[in-house]
Amino acid sequence: MTFYAKKTAAVLLASISLIHASNAIADLWEERQALYAVSKELLAIETLVLDAQKKSTSGSRTSFKYSVMLDDLRVIRSGIDHHLLQPLEPVDPSDIQQLDPAYTDHDL
């Protein structure tokens, strides 16, 4: 396993561990912040993988399937991003309280 692949795996595992640890004690916003951080880290990992791919040699007896790893990283990041874009609580327009325009009373 190359240095970049080891580093990628270590960062990914650390990020996943962070999510599990924070879920036990975190509220909803802390969880979302942690997931956003994981998404950013996955994007950084993709950059590392692309760099490693550029440095790979084609004449090796065995080769690393960078495209497969990139696809998996993108699927995970896409799932996290989709989750983060979902509204926390759907808004029912009938539940919205109308503002009262009368801020003063006038005695006639």
Backbone torsions as a table, in degrees:
resi	resn	phi	psi	omega
1	MET	NA	134.6	-177.6
2	THR	-74.4	165.3	178.0
3	PHE	-57.6	-44.6	-178.5
4	TYR	-66.0	-38.2	178.4
5	ALA	-65.8	-40.8	177.8
6	LYS	-64.5	-43.4	179.7
7	LYS	-64.2	-41.2	178.5
8	THR	-61.3	-47.5	179.8
9	ALA	-62.3	-41.8	-179.4
10	ALA	-64.5	-43.1	179.7
11	VAL	-66.0	-42.1	179.3
12	LEU	-62.8	-45.2	178.3
13	LEU	-64.8	-40.5	178.3
14	ALA	-63.6	-40.8	179.3
15	SER	-64.6	-43.1	178.9
16	ILE	-65.5	-40.5	177.5
17	SER	-62.0	-39.0	178.6
18	LEU	-61.1	-42.1	179.1
19	ILE	-62.7	-47.1	-178.7
20	HIS	-63.2	-40.8	-179.6
21	ALA	-67.6	-41.6	-176.7
22	SER	-74.5	-27.6	180.0
23	ASN	-62.5	-32.5	-176.7
24	ALA	-66.5	-32.7	-174.6
25	ILE	-120.9	-6.5	-172.8
26	ALA	-91.9	153.9	171.6
27	ASP	-88.8	-176.8	-174.2
28	LEU	-57.6	-43.3	-177.0
29	TRP	-69.2	-37.7	177.3
30	GLU	-64.9	-38.2	176.8
31	GLU	-62.3	-45.2	-179.2
32	ARG	-64.3	-39.1	176.8
33	GLN	-63.6	-41.1	179.0
34	ALA	-65.2	-41.3	178.4
35	LEU	-65.6	-37.5	176.7
36	TYR	-63.2	-41.2	177.9
37	ALA	-63.1	-40.8	178.0
38	VAL	-62.8	-42.9	178.8
39	SER	-59.5	-43.4	178.1
40	LYS	-64.4	-39.7	179.1
41	GLU	-66.0	-38.3	178.0
42	LEU	-63.3	-37.4	176.3
43	LEU	-64.4	-40.9	176.9
44	ALA	-65.1	-37.5	178.1
45	ILE	-64.6	-39.9	177.2
46	GLU	-57.4	-40.7	178.0
47	THR	-62.6	-43.1	177.8
48	LEU	-62.9	-40.7	-179.4
49	VAL	-65.5	-42.7	178.3
50	LEU	-62.7	-38.1	176.9
51	ASP	-64.7	-43.8	178.5
52	ALA	-63.4	-38.3	-179.7
53	GLN	-63.0	-39.7	178.4
54	LYS	-63.9	-30.6	-177.0
55	LYS	-90.3	-4.3	-177.5
56	SER	-72.3	154.0	178.7
57	THR	-104.6	140.0	-176.6
58	SER	-85.2	-16.2	-177.0
59	GLY	-88.1	7.1	-178.4
60	SER	-70.8	154.4	177.7
61	ARG	-67.7	-37.2	176.1
62	THR	-121.8	152.7	179.4
63	SER	-135.9	151.0	178.4
64	PHE	-87.8	137.3	-179.5
65	LYS	-88.8	81.9	-177.6
66	TYR	-61.4	-38.6	-178.4
67	SER	-62.7	-37.1	178.7
68	VAL	-66.3	-44.6	179.4
69	MET	-63.4	-43.4	179.2
70	LEU	-62.2	-42.0	177.8
71	ASP	-60.7	-44.6	179.6
72	ASP	-63.4	-44.4	178.7
73	LEU	-60.8	-40.3	-179.3
74	ARG	-69.4	-36.1	177.4
75	VAL	-65.0	-44.7	179.8
76	ILE	-63.0	-47.3	-178.7
77	ARG	-64.1	-39.3	178.3
78	SER	-62.4	-41.1	177.9
79	GLY	-63.6	-42.0	178.2
80	ILE	-64.7	-47.9	-179.2
81	ASP	-61.7	-39.5	177.1
82	HIS	-61.5	-43.8	178.8
83	HIS	-61.9	-42.6	-178.3
84	LEU	-68.3	-25.0	-179.6
85	LEU	-84.1	-10.3	179.5
86	GLN	-72.5	138.6	177.0
87	PRO	-64.7	145.9	-179.1
88	LEU	-67.1	-48.2	178.5
89	GLU	-137.3	122.6	179.1
90	PRO	-60.5	142.1	-179.7
91	VAL	-95.9	126.2	175.4
92	ASP	-97.8	113.8	-175.9
93	PRO	-55.6	-29.9	-179.9
94	SER	-70.8	-16.0	178.8
95	ASP	-87.5	-7.7	-178.4
96	ILE	-77.6	124.8	-179.0
97	GLN	-81.6	129.3	-179.8
98	GLN	-73.3	141.6	177.4
99	LEU	-74.1	145.6	177.2
100	ASP	-91.6	117.2	-177.5
101	PRO	-74.6	-11.0	-176.8
102	ALA	-91.3	98.2	179.9
103	TYR	-93.4	-10.8	178.2
104	THR	-131.2	156.0	175.8
105	ASP	-106.9	141.9	176.8
106	HIS	-120.9	123.2	175.6
107	ASP	-89.7	128.5	177.8
108	LEU	-103.2	NA	NA
